[in-house]
Amino acid sequence: KQWYQRRVAITAGVFLKDGKIFTAGFKTMSQRCCRLYDPRNMLKMLTELDLDSSTGSLFPYYDPDLNLIYLAGKGDSNIRFFEISSEGDQVHFLNQYSSGEAQRGLGQMPKRGLDSSINEIARFYKLNVAKKLVSVVPLKVPRQSKAFADDLYPNTVGLNAAMTADEFAEGKNSEPLLAPFLELQQATSTSKGFTATEKGDNSEEVAALRKEVADLKKTVTERDATISSLKADISQLQGKVETLESENGRLTAAAAETNGEDEIAELQKNGVDQAE
């Protein structure tokens, strides 16, 4: 929902890691802008950047590891990059990715799925309106060195939850558990890090569900075998039908030929009788 403050329509916003709020929206005459607020005093903005004049809504994507904001607009063909200052009160424009095709929306790859060998710091999946497909947009930092860039890949959000569901329901808060990027990348590439255990009171229910799934698979296999057998029987019957049809055609032709010879013999006999 849009909400209005000091003649600005804010269409989207994200919380930064220091608690501040980055917003994107419209001013008068469809002028788009972004702002930075302190939630303790929303009546006073910390900074504001005017962008352009357009009717497409802006959507921010935040990278807390590098403190970067990626700003993309619906119907635009570019993605802007901004850096939040270390003090947390300034927003600096860095660069932008531009293309000749409009975007309907974007999806962002989690940090653990990026390719550190090419210094990829973000990857977006762009919904292409014109071609009706999804385009991959990798964002990389050009460097000559092939060594792992520690400054581009600090510890990031890991695979383990910081709290249990019961703790969350009780209203507890906890910071995300961080892990080294290379460990997460290795765990993702080898499908490790995601394990299922049969702990708790629902182990019997899980076992029953697994048994039910196994029984269903067995039933499907048996029915597939029955269907294959029936198909073979149908194929044999079709072969017999074709053989019988061929034999019937041959007998019909032979009968027609026999009937013709009988008629000729009868006519010849009649002719002899009349001559006498």
C-alpha positions in Angstrom: 0.0 0.0 0.0 1.1 3.5 -0.7 1.3 5.9 2.2 1.9 9.6 2.0 4.2 11.8 4.0 5.2 15.3 3.3 3.7 15.1 -0.3 5.7 11.9 -1.1 4.0 8.6 -2.0 6.2 5.8 -0.7 5.6 2.6 -2.7 8.3 0.3 -1.1 10.8 0.3 1.7 13.4 -2.0 3.4 14.9 -2.1 6.9 18.7 -1.7 6.9 20.9 -3.7 9.3 21.3 -0.7 11.6 17.5 -0.3 11.9 17.1 2.6 9.5 14.5 2.5 6.7 15.3 3.1 3.0 12.2 4.1 1.0 11.4 4.6 -2.7 8.5 6.5 -4.1 7.1 9.5 -5.9 7.0 13.2 -5.3 4.8 15.7 -7.2 4.6 15.5 -11.1 5.6 11.7 -11.1 9.1 12.6 -9.9 10.7 9.4 -8.4 13.0 9.6 -5.4 14.5 7.6 -2.6 14.8 8.6 1.1 16.5 7.4 4.3 14.6 7.6 7.6 15.3 6.9 11.2 12.3 5.0 12.6 12.6 6.9 15.9 11.7 10.1 14.1 9.8 9.5 10.8 8.9 13.2 10.5 12.5 14.0 9.6 14.3 12.4 6.8 18.0 11.8 6.9 18.7 12.2 3.2 16.9 12.3 -0.2 17.9 11.5 -3.7 15.9 12.6 -6.8 16.0 10.0 -9.5 13.9 10.8 -12.6 10.3 11.3 -13.8 8.4 8.1 -14.6 5.2 6.3 -13.6 6.8 2.9 -12.8 6.9 1.8 -9.2 10.4 1.4 -7.6 11.4 -1.7 -5.7 14.6 -1.8 -3.5 16.7 -4.9 -3.0 19.1 -4.8 0.0 22.4 -6.5 0.5 23.3 -6.2 4.2 26.7 -7.8 3.8 28.0 -5.0 1.5 25.4 -2.4 2.6 24.3 -1.9 -1.0 20.8 -1.1 -2.4 19.7 -2.2 -5.8 16.8 -0.1 -7.1 14.7 -1.3 -10.0 11.5 0.1 -11.5 8.6 -1.7 -13.0 8.7 -1.0 -16.8 12.3 0.3 -16.6 15.3 -1.2 -18.4 17.9 -0.4 -15.8 19.0 -1.4 -12.2 20.6 1.3 -10.1 23.2 0.6 -7.4 23.5 2.7 -4.2 25.8 2.5 -1.2 24.7 3.3 2.3 27.4 5.3 4.1 29.2 3.7 7.1 27.5 6.3 9.3 24.2 5.2 8.0 22.9 8.7 7.2 23.9 9.1 3.5 23.0 7.3 0.2 25.6 7.4 -2.6 24.8 6.5 -6.2 27.4 4.1 -7.6 26.4 2.9 -11.1 23.6 1.3 -13.0 23.0 -1.7 -15.3 21.2 -0.7 -18.5 19.5 -2.8 -21.2 17.2 -2.1 -24.1 14.3 -4.3 -22.8 11.8 -3.4 -20.1 11.3 -5.4 -17.0 8.1 -6.4 -15.3 9.8 -7.6 -12.1 13.0 -9.0 -10.6 14.0 -12.0 -8.5 17.3 -12.0 -6.6 19.6 -15.0 -6.1 20.6 -15.7 -2.4 24.2 -14.8 -1.6 25.3 -18.4 -1.2 24.3 -19.1 -4.9 26.8 -16.5 -6.4 29.9 -17.3 -8.3 32.9 -16.0 -6.3 35.4 -17.0 -9.1 34.1 -14.1 -11.3 33.5 -11.7 -8.3 29.8 -11.8 -8.7 28.2 -9.8 -6.0 24.5 -10.1 -7.1 22.4 -11.9 -9.6 19.0 -10.9 -10.7 16.4 -12.8 -12.7 14.6 -10.3 -14.9 11.1 -10.9 -16.2 11.4 -9.7 -19.8 8.1 -8.2 -21.1 8.9 -8.1 -24.8 10.4 -11.6 -25.2 8.2 -13.2 -22.5 11.1 -14.9 -20.8 13.4 -14.6 -17.8 16.8 -13.1 -18.4 19.8 -13.6 -16.0 21.6 -10.4 -15.0 24.9 -11.1 -13.1 26.5 -8.1 -11.5 30.3 -8.4 -11.1 33.1 -6.4 -9.8 35.9 -6.3 -12.4 39.3 -7.3 -10.9 42.5 -8.6 -12.5 43.3 -10.9 -9.5 41.8 -14.4 -9.5 42.2 -14.8 -5.8 39.1 -15.0 -3.5 38.0 -11.4 -2.6 37.4 -11.4 1.2 36.1 -7.8 1.1 33.3 -8.8 -1.4 32.3 -11.9 0.5 32.2 -11.4 4.2 30.3 -13.8 6.5 26.7 -14.0 5.5 23.5 -15.5 6.6 23.9 -19.2 7.1 21.7 -22.3 6.6 20.9 -22.8 10.3 18.0 -21.0 11.9 18.8 -18.6 14.7 15.8 -19.8 16.8 13.1 -22.5 16.8 9.5 -22.0 15.8 8.4 -22.2 19.5 10.9 -19.4 20.4 9.6 -17.3 17.6 6.0 -17.8 18.7 7.0 -16.8 22.2 8.1 -13.4 20.8 11.9 -13.9 21.2 14.3 -12.0 18.9 17.7 -13.2 17.6 20.3 -12.0 15.1 20.8 -14.3 12.1 23.6 -16.9 12.4 26.4 -16.0 10.1 28.7 -18.4 8.3 31.7 -18.0 5.9 30.7 -17.6 2.3 33.0 -20.4 1.0 31.5 -22.9 3.5 28.0 -22.0 2.3 29.0 -22.2 -1.3 30.5 -25.7 -0.8 27.4 -26.8 1.2 25.1 -25.6 -1.6 27.1 -27.2 -4.4 27.1 -30.6 -2.6 23.5 -30.4 -1.4 24.8 -30.5 2.2 23.6 -28.3 5.0 19.9 -29.3 4.6 19.2 -32.4 6.8 15.9 -34.0 8.0 15.8 -35.8 11.3 13.1 -37.8 13.0 13.1 -36.1 16.3 10.1 -35.1 18.4 6.7 -36.5 18.9 5.9 -36.7 15.1 8.3 -39.5 14.3 5.5 -42.1 14.2 3.4 -39.9 11.9 6.4 -39.5 9.6 7.0 -43.2 9.5 3.3 -43.8 8.7 3.4 -41.3 5.9 6.5 -42.9 4.5 4.8 -46.3 4.6 1.8 -44.9 2.8 4.0 -43.4 0.1 5.8 -46.7 -0.3 2.4 -48.6 -0.6 1.2 -46.1 -3.2 4.4 -46.5 -5.2 4.0 -50.3 -5.1 0.4 -50.0 -6.3 1.4 -47.7 -9.1 4.1 -50.2 -10.2 1.6 -53.1 -10.2 -0.9 -51.1 -12.2 1.8 -50.1 -14.7 2.7 -53.8 -15.1 -1.0 -54.7 -15.7 -1.4 -51.9 -18.2 1.7 -53.1 -20.1 0.3 -56.7 -20.1 -3.0 -55.5 -21.5 -1.3 -53.5 -24.2 0.6 -56.6 -25.3 -2.7 -58.6 -25.4 -4.4 -55.9 -27.4 -1.4 -55.9 -29.8 -1.8 -59.7 -30.3 -5.5 -59.4 -30.9 -5.0 -56.6 -33.5 -2.6 -58.9 -35.3 -5.1 -61.8 -35.3 -7.9 -59.4 -36.6 -5.7 -58.3 -39.4 -4.9 -61.9 -40.3 -8.6 -62.8 -40.3 -9.5 -59.8 -42.4 -6.8 -60.8 -45.0 -8.1 -64.4 -45.1 -11.7 -63.2 -45.4 -10.7 -61.0 -48.4 -9.0 -63.9 -50.1 -12.0 -66.2 -49.5 -14.4 -63.6 -50.8 -12.4 -63.2 -54.0 -12.2 -67.0 -54.5 -15.9 -67.3 -54.0 -16.6 -64.6 -56.5 -14.4 -66.3 -59.1 -16.1 -69.6 -58.5 -19.5 -68.1 -58.9 -18.5 -66.6 -62.2 -17.3 -70.0 -63.6 -20.6 -71.6 -62.6 -22.6 -69.0 -64.4 -20.5 -69.5 -67.6 -21.0 -73.3 -67.5 -24.7 -72.8 -67.0 -25.0 -70.5 -70.0 -23.0 -72.9 -72.2 -25.2 -75.8 -71.2 -28.4 -73.8 -72.0 -26.9 -72.9 -75.5 -26.3 -76.6 -76.3 -29.9 -77.6 -75.3 -31.4 -74.9 -77.6 -29.3 -76.0 -80.5 -30.6 -79.6 -80.3 
